[in-house]
Amino acid sequence: MKELIGKAPEIIREAGKSLLGLAAEIVLLLSVVALVFFSGGPVTVQVISFLALLTGLTLFAFAIARIYSNSGRAQTSDRKGTPVSLAPGKKRDVKRNVHQAAAICFRHRGESLEFLLILNDSGTRRVFPKGYVKEDEALWAAAEREAREEAGVEGNIRREQLTLFWIHKGKKRPQEMAVAAFLLEATRKTWDHKRKRDPKWYSYQEALDALAENRDSEVASELKRVLRKAISDLSEA
C-alpha cells in the first residue's frame, strides 16, 4: 500500500497522457460544462450529463489501472536460465536471447537517490549505460563494463537481475531487442569513458522526465517502468 501511494502521482500523470486518459478528460470536461450550463434545464439533459460524468470517471479509472499494471512484472527466463521480469500485456517472444545489458547507476545524496543517465549515440536522448554482451560474458559483468566505459563510474553491482526491458535498434528496419538491467551503486568516477556520452546525475523525478524526452509514449513508459522498479527495490532494501 505504501508503494502504491508513493507511485500514485506519477501513475495519475501517465494516465492523463494516455489516449484513454485524454478521452476521459474530454468526456469529464464536457459533462461538467453541461451540468453547469443546464443546471436549471430539463431533467433528461441533467441525467445524461451526470451519466457522461460517471463514464468519464470510469474511463479515467481504467486508464490508471492500465498504467499501474504496466509497472508490474511477469516472470520468464533469459538465455542463461536467469529469472527476468517483463511488462505484462506484451506479446513478445519470451524465448528470445538477451542482446544487451544495462547498468542502472544510482548514488545516495542525503536521504535522496540520484540516477545516472547518458546521451545515446546520436546525442538526442538520455539512456541508461548499456551495450552488447560479449561471448561467455555474464550479463551483470557486461552491465558493469558498460557503466565504466560509457558513463565513467565504478561501484558495487547487484548480480541479481533487476528486470528486462526492450529497445528498438536501427532506423530503416528497427528491431526490438531485449536488455537485462542491473542495479549498480556508483562509488567512484573514472576518466576513461566516452566524453560524448555526457553522463549526468538526476533526481528520481528528473530522471523520469529525461527518459520521456524525444520518445514515443510506449518506449518512454518501458524505460520509466525500469526506473520505478529500481526505486521500489532500493526502497525495500
ROKE-784750 format. One record per residue (C-alpha): x, y, z; residue number from 1; chain. Coordinates in steps of 0.1 Angstrom, whole numbers, plus 5000, padded with zeros to 4 digits. Each point is the difference from the previous one (the first is absolute). Layout:
BEGIN
<rec x="X" y="Y" z="Z" num="NUM" cadena="A"/>
...
// end
This chain:
BEGIN
<rec x="5000" y="5000" z="5000" num="1" cadena="A"/>
<rec x="5029" y="5024" z="5009" num="2" cadena="A"/>
<rec x="5016" y="4993" z="4966" num="3" cadena="A"/>
<rec x="4966" y="5006" z="4982" num="4" cadena="A"/>
<rec x="4996" y="5034" z="5018" num="5" cadena="A"/>
<rec x="5035" y="5010" z="4990" num="6" cadena="A"/>
<rec x="4994" y="4992" z="4964" num="7" cadena="A"/>
<rec x="4965" y="5016" z="4998" num="8" cadena="A"/>
<rec x="5010" y="5035" z="4987" num="9" cadena="A"/>
<rec x="5022" y="4985" z="4973" num="10" cadena="A"/>
<rec x="4973" y="4974" z="4990" num="11" cadena="A"/>
<rec x="4973" y="5027" z="4998" num="12" cadena="A"/>
<rec x="5023" y="5022" z="4978" num="13" cadena="A"/>
<rec x="5007" y="4971" z="4977" num="14" cadena="A"/>
<rec x="4963" y="4991" z="4998" num="15" cadena="A"/>
<rec x="4992" y="5036" z="4990" num="16" cadena="A"/>
<rec x="5024" y="4998" z="4971" num="17" cadena="A"/>
<rec x="4986" y="4968" z="4986" num="18" cadena="A"/>
<rec x="4974" y="4999" z="4973" num="19" cadena="A"/>
<rec x="4974" y="4985" z="5024" num="20" cadena="A"/>
<rec x="5009" y="5026" z="5026" num="21" cadena="A"/>
<rec x="4996" y="5028" z="4975" num="22" cadena="A"/>
<rec x="4967" y="4987" z="4988" num="23" cadena="A"/>
<rec x="4988" y="4998" z="5037" num="24" cadena="A"/>
<rec x="5011" y="5036" z="5006" num="25" cadena="A"/>
<rec x="4981" y="5012" z="4970" num="26" cadena="A"/>
<rec x="4968" y="4982" z="5011" num="27" cadena="A"/>
<rec x="5004" y="5013" z="5035" num="28" cadena="A"/>
<rec x="5005" y="5036" z="4988" num="29" cadena="A"/>
<rec x="4969" y="4999" z="4977" num="30" cadena="A"/>
<rec x="4979" y="4983" z="5027" num="31" cadena="A"/>
<rec x="5010" y="5026" z="5026" num="32" cadena="A"/>
<rec x="4993" y="5029" z="4976" num="33" cadena="A"/>
<rec x="4966" y="4984" z="4991" num="34" cadena="A"/>
<rec x="4991" y="4996" z="5037" num="35" cadena="A"/>
<rec x="5008" y="5036" z="5008" num="36" cadena="A"/>
<rec x="4984" y="5015" z="4968" num="37" cadena="A"/>
<rec x="4968" y="4979" z="5003" num="38" cadena="A"/>
<rec x="4997" y="5000" z="5038" num="39" cadena="A"/>
<rec x="4966" y="5015" z="4997" num="40" cadena="A"/>
<rec x="4991" y="4982" z="4968" num="41" cadena="A"/>
<rec x="4980" y="4969" z="4991" num="42" cadena="A"/>
<rec x="5005" y="4970" z="5024" num="43" cadena="A"/>
<rec x="5008" y="4977" z="4970" num="44" cadena="A"/>
<rec x="5030" y="5022" z="4990" num="45" cadena="A"/>
<rec x="5013" y="5001" z="5036" num="46" cadena="A"/>
<rec x="4997" y="4962" z="5003" num="47" cadena="A"/>
<rec x="5019" y="4995" z="4967" num="48" cadena="A"/>
<rec x="5027" y="5025" z="5012" num="49" cadena="A"/>
<rec x="5003" y="4981" z="5033" num="50" cadena="A"/>
<rec x="5004" y="4967" z="4982" num="51" cadena="A"/>
<rec x="5026" y="5015" z="4978" num="52" cadena="A"/>
<rec x="5019" y="5012" z="5031" num="53" cadena="A"/>
<rec x="4999" y="4964" z="5014" num="54" cadena="A"/>
<rec x="5012" y="4987" z="4967" num="55" cadena="A"/>
<rec x="5030" y="5024" z="5000" num="56" cadena="A"/>
<rec x="5009" y="4990" z="5035" num="57" cadena="A"/>
<rec x="4998" y="4963" z="4991" num="58" cadena="A"/>
<rec x="5022" y="5005" z="4969" num="59" cadena="A"/>
<rec x="5026" y="5018" z="5020" num="60" cadena="A"/>
<rec x="4999" y="4973" z="5027" num="61" cadena="A"/>
<rec x="5007" y="4974" z="4972" num="62" cadena="A"/>
<rec x="5029" y="5022" z="4988" num="63" cadena="A"/>
<rec x="5015" y="5001" z="5035" num="64" cadena="A"/>
<rec x="4996" y="4962" z="5004" num="65" cadena="A"/>
<rec x="5017" y="4994" z="4966" num="66" cadena="A"/>
<rec x="5030" y="5022" z="5009" num="67" cadena="A"/>
<rec x="5003" y="4984" z="5034" num="68" cadena="A"/>
<rec x="4999" y="4965" z="4986" num="69" cadena="A"/>
<rec x="5028" y="5009" z="4975" num="70" cadena="A"/>
<rec x="5022" y="5009" z="5029" num="71" cadena="A"/>
<rec x="4998" y="4964" z="5013" num="72" cadena="A"/>
<rec x="5019" y="4970" z="4986" num="73" cadena="A"/>
<rec x="4995" y="4965" z="4986" num="74" cadena="A"/>
<rec x="5027" y="4974" z="5003" num="75" cadena="A"/>
<rec x="5018" y="4981" z="4973" num="76" cadena="A"/>
<rec x="5037" y="4991" z="4996" num="77" cadena="A"/>
<rec x="5029" y="5012" z="4979" num="78" cadena="A"/>
<rec x="5024" y="4979" z="4978" num="79" cadena="A"/>
<rec x="5020" y="4989" z="5031" num="80" cadena="A"/>
<rec x="4969" y="4990" z="5020" num="81" cadena="A"/>
<rec x="5001" y="5030" z="5023" num="82" cadena="A"/>
<rec x="4965" y="5013" z="5010" num="83" cadena="A"/>
<rec x="4991" y="5033" z="4983" num="84" cadena="A"/>
<rec x="4970" y="5023" z="5002" num="85" cadena="A"/>
<rec x="4979" y="5012" z="4971" num="86" cadena="A"/>
<rec x="4973" y="5026" z="4999" num="87" cadena="A"/>
<rec x="4967" y="4981" z="4999" num="88" cadena="A"/>
<rec x="4978" y="5002" z="4970" num="89" cadena="A"/>
<rec x="5029" y="5000" z="4975" num="90" cadena="A"/>
<rec x="4997" y="4974" z="4973" num="91" cadena="A"/>
<rec x="5036" y="4992" z="4995" num="92" cadena="A"/>
<rec x="5021" y="4970" z="4994" num="93" cadena="A"/>
<rec x="5012" y="4993" z="5036" num="94" cadena="A"/>
<rec x="5025" y="4974" z="4987" num="95" cadena="A"/>
<rec x="5019" y="5027" z="4982" num="96" cadena="A"/>
<rec x="5036" y="5004" z="5011" num="97" cadena="A"/>
<rec x="5011" y="5029" z="5021" num="98" cadena="A"/>
<rec x="5020" y="5022" z="4977" num="99" cadena="A"/>
<rec x="5013" y="5028" z="5023" num="100" cadena="A"/>
<rec x="5006" y="5008" z="5036" num="101" cadena="A"/>
<rec x="4993" y="5033" z="5018" num="102" cadena="A"/>
<rec x="5013" y="5015" z="5032" num="103" cadena="A"/>
<rec x="4974" y="5020" z="5020" num="104" cadena="A"/>
<rec x="5025" y="5021" z="5018" num="105" cadena="A"/>
<rec x="4990" y="5017" z="5033" num="106" cadena="A"/>
<rec x="5015" y="5019" z="5029" num="107" cadena="A"/>
<rec x="4988" y="5013" z="5033" num="108" cadena="A"/>
<rec x="4998" y="5037" z="5006" num="109" cadena="A"/>
<rec x="4989" y="5005" z="5036" num="110" cadena="A"/>
<rec x="4966" y="4983" z="5002" num="111" cadena="A"/>
<rec x="4994" y="5002" z="4963" num="112" cadena="A"/>
<rec x="5011" y="4978" z="4971" num="113" cadena="A"/>
<rec x="5015" y="5012" z="4967" num="114" cadena="A"/>
<rec x="5002" y="4981" z="4967" num="115" cadena="A"/>
<rec x="5026" y="5002" z="4973" num="116" cadena="A"/>
<rec x="4990" y="5004" z="4963" num="117" cadena="A"/>
<rec x="5021" y="5005" z="4969" num="118" cadena="A"/>
<rec x="4994" y="5012" z="4965" num="119" cadena="A"/>
<rec x="4993" y="4975" z="4973" num="120" cadena="A"/>
<rec x="5022" y="4996" z="4969" num="121" cadena="A"/>
<rec x="4983" y="5029" z="4981" num="122" cadena="A"/>
<rec x="5000" y="5022" z="5031" num="123" cadena="A"/>
<rec x="4962" y="5005" z="4999" num="124" cadena="A"/>
<rec x="4987" y="4980" z="5029" num="125" cadena="A"/>
<rec x="5010" y="4990" z="5035" num="126" cadena="A"/>
<rec x="5005" y="4963" z="5006" num="127" cadena="A"/>
<rec x="5013" y="4976" z="5025" num="128" cadena="A"/>
<rec x="5037" y="4988" z="4994" num="129" cadena="A"/>
<rec x="4996" y="4968" z="4981" num="130" cadena="A"/>
<rec x="5016" y="4980" z="4972" num="131" cadena="A"/>
<rec x="5004" y="4965" z="4984" num="132" cadena="A"/>
<rec x="5010" y="4970" z="5021" num="133" cadena="A"/>
<rec x="5033" y="4984" z="4990" num="134" cadena="A"/>
<rec x="5004" y="4963" z="4993" num="135" cadena="A"/>
<rec x="5000" y="4981" z="5033" num="136" cadena="A"/>
<rec x="4996" y="5032" z="5020" num="137" cadena="A"/>
<rec x="4975" y="5000" z="5029" num="138" cadena="A"/>
<rec x="4971" y="5025" z="4996" num="139" cadena="A"/>
<rec x="5008" y="5018" z="5032" num="140" cadena="A"/>
<rec x="5037" y="5003" z="4989" num="141" cadena="A"/>
<rec x="4990" y="5015" z="4967" num="142" cadena="A"/>
<rec x="4978" y="5026" z="5018" num="143" cadena="A"/>
<rec x="5029" y="5008" z="5024" num="144" cadena="A"/>
<rec x="5024" y="5005" z="4970" num="145" cadena="A"/>
<rec x="4976" y="5022" z="4982" num="146" cadena="A"/>
<rec x="4996" y="5023" z="5030" num="147" cadena="A"/>
<rec x="5038" y="5004" z="5001" num="148" cadena="A"/>
<rec x="5005" y="5005" z="4962" num="149" cadena="A"/>
<rec x="4970" y="5021" z="4992" num="150" cadena="A"/>
<rec x="4992" y="5019" z="5033" num="151" cadena="A"/>
<rec x="5034" y="5000" z="5017" num="152" cadena="A"/>
<rec x="4988" y="4985" z="5033" num="153" cadena="A"/>
<rec x="5009" y="4969" z="5020" num="154" cadena="A"/>
<rec x="4985" y="4986" z="5032" num="155" cadena="A"/>
<rec x="4980" y="4972" z="5015" num="156" cadena="A"/>
<rec x="4978" y="4982" z="4975" num="157" cadena="A"/>
<rec x="4972" y="4977" z="5010" num="158" cadena="A"/>
<rec x="5004" y="4967" z="4981" num="159" cadena="A"/>
<rec x="4963" y="4992" z="5004" num="160" cadena="A"/>
<rec x="4982" y="5013" z="4969" num="161" cadena="A"/>
<rec x="4977" y="5030" z="5007" num="162" cadena="A"/>
<rec x="4977" y="4995" z="4969" num="163" cadena="A"/>
<rec x="5000" y="4997" z="4963" num="164" cadena="A"/>
<rec x="4990" y="5028" z="4976" num="165" cadena="A"/>
<rec x="4997" y="5005" z="4963" num="166" cadena="A"/>
<rec x="5016" y="5025" z="4976" num="167" cadena="A"/>
<rec x="4998" y="5005" z="4962" num="168" cadena="A"/>
<rec x="5033" y="5000" z="4980" num="169" cadena="A"/>
<rec x="5004" y="5011" z="4964" num="170" cadena="A"/>
<rec x="4983" y="5027" z="4980" num="171" cadena="A"/>
<rec x="4989" y="4984" z="4967" num="172" cadena="A"/>
<rec x="4990" y="4967" z="5015" num="173" cadena="A"/>
<rec x="4999" y="5005" z="5038" num="174" cadena="A"/>
<rec x="5002" y="4968" z="5020" num="175" cadena="A"/>
<rec x="4988" y="4994" z="5035" num="176" cadena="A"/>
<rec x="5028" y="4989" z="5023" num="177" cadena="A"/>
<rec x="4999" y="4987" z="5036" num="178" cadena="A"/>
<rec x="5022" y="5018" z="5026" num="179" cadena="A"/>
<rec x="5008" y="4986" z="5034" num="180" cadena="A"/>
<rec x="5002" y="5027" z="5027" num="181" cadena="A"/>
<rec x="5021" y="4999" z="5032" num="182" cadena="A"/>
<rec x="5003" y="5024" z="5029" num="183" cadena="A"/>
<rec x="5034" y="5015" z="5006" num="184" cadena="A"/>
<rec x="5008" y="5023" z="5029" num="185" cadena="A"/>
<rec x="5027" y="5024" z="4987" num="186" cadena="A"/>
<rec x="5028" y="5006" z="5024" num="187" cadena="A"/>
<rec x="5027" y="5014" z="4979" num="188" cadena="A"/>
<rec x="5006" y="5018" z="4967" num="189" cadena="A"/>
<rec x="5024" y="4991" z="4972" num="190" cadena="A"/>
<rec x="5012" y="5022" z="4972" num="191" cadena="A"/>
<rec x="5003" y="4976" z="4971" num="192" cadena="A"/>
<rec x="4963" y="5000" z="4990" num="193" cadena="A"/>
<rec x="4987" y="5013" z="4967" num="194" cadena="A"/>
<rec x="4998" y="5038" z="5003" num="195" cadena="A"/>
<rec x="4971" y="5004" z="4976" num="196" cadena="A"/>
<rec x="4978" y="4981" z="5023" num="197" cadena="A"/>
<rec x="4998" y="5029" z="5024" num="198" cadena="A"/>
<rec x="4990" y="4981" z="5032" num="199" cadena="A"/>
<rec x="4978" y="5019" z="5023" num="200" cadena="A"/>
<rec x="4984" y="4993" z="5034" num="201" cadena="A"/>
<rec x="4962" y="5006" z="5004" num="202" cadena="A"/>
<rec x="4975" y="4998" z="5028" num="203" cadena="A"/>
<rec x="4974" y="4972" z="4996" num="204" cadena="A"/>
<rec x="4974" y="5024" z="4986" num="205" cadena="A"/>
<rec x="5025" y="5017" z="4977" num="206" cadena="A"/>
<rec x="5012" y="4967" z="4987" num="207" cadena="A"/>
<rec x="4964" y="4990" z="4992" num="208" cadena="A"/>
<rec x="4995" y="5032" z="4981" num="209" cadena="A"/>
<rec x="5034" y="4996" z="4982" num="210" cadena="A"/>
<rec x="4991" y="4965" z="4988" num="211" cadena="A"/>
<rec x="4968" y="5012" z="4985" num="212" cadena="A"/>
<rec x="5015" y="5028" z="4979" num="213" cadena="A"/>
<rec x="5001" y="4995" z="4962" num="214" cadena="A"/>
<rec x="4984" y="4965" z="5003" num="215" cadena="A"/>
<rec x="4966" y="4985" z="4991" num="216" cadena="A"/>
<rec x="4978" y="4992" z="5030" num="217" cadena="A"/>
<rec x="5005" y="4962" z="4998" num="218" cadena="A"/>
<rec x="5038" y="5001" z="5002" num="219" cadena="A"/>
<rec x="5000" y="5027" z="5026" num="220" cadena="A"/>
<rec x="4976" y="4979" z="5021" num="221" cadena="A"/>
<rec x="5022" y="4970" z="4998" num="222" cadena="A"/>
<rec x="5031" y="5019" z="5011" num="223" cadena="A"/>
<rec x="4982" y="5017" z="5028" num="224" cadena="A"/>
<rec x="4987" y="4966" z="5011" num="225" cadena="A"/>
<rec x="5036" y="4990" z="5005" num="226" cadena="A"/>
<rec x="5007" y="5031" z="5021" num="227" cadena="A"/>
<rec x="4969" y="4994" z="5021" num="228" cadena="A"/>
<rec x="5011" y="4964" z="5006" num="229" cadena="A"/>
<rec x="5034" y="5013" z="5011" num="230" cadena="A"/>
<rec x="4986" y="5025" z="5025" num="231" cadena="A"/>
<rec x="4976" y="4973" z="5013" num="232" cadena="A"/>
<rec x="5028" y="4975" z="5006" num="233" cadena="A"/>
<rec x="5023" y="5026" z="5015" num="234" cadena="A"/>
<rec x="4973" y="5012" z="5024" num="235" cadena="A"/>
<rec x="4994" y="4964" z="5012" num="236" cadena="A"/>
<rec x="5037" y="4994" z="5006" num="237" cadena="A"/>
// end
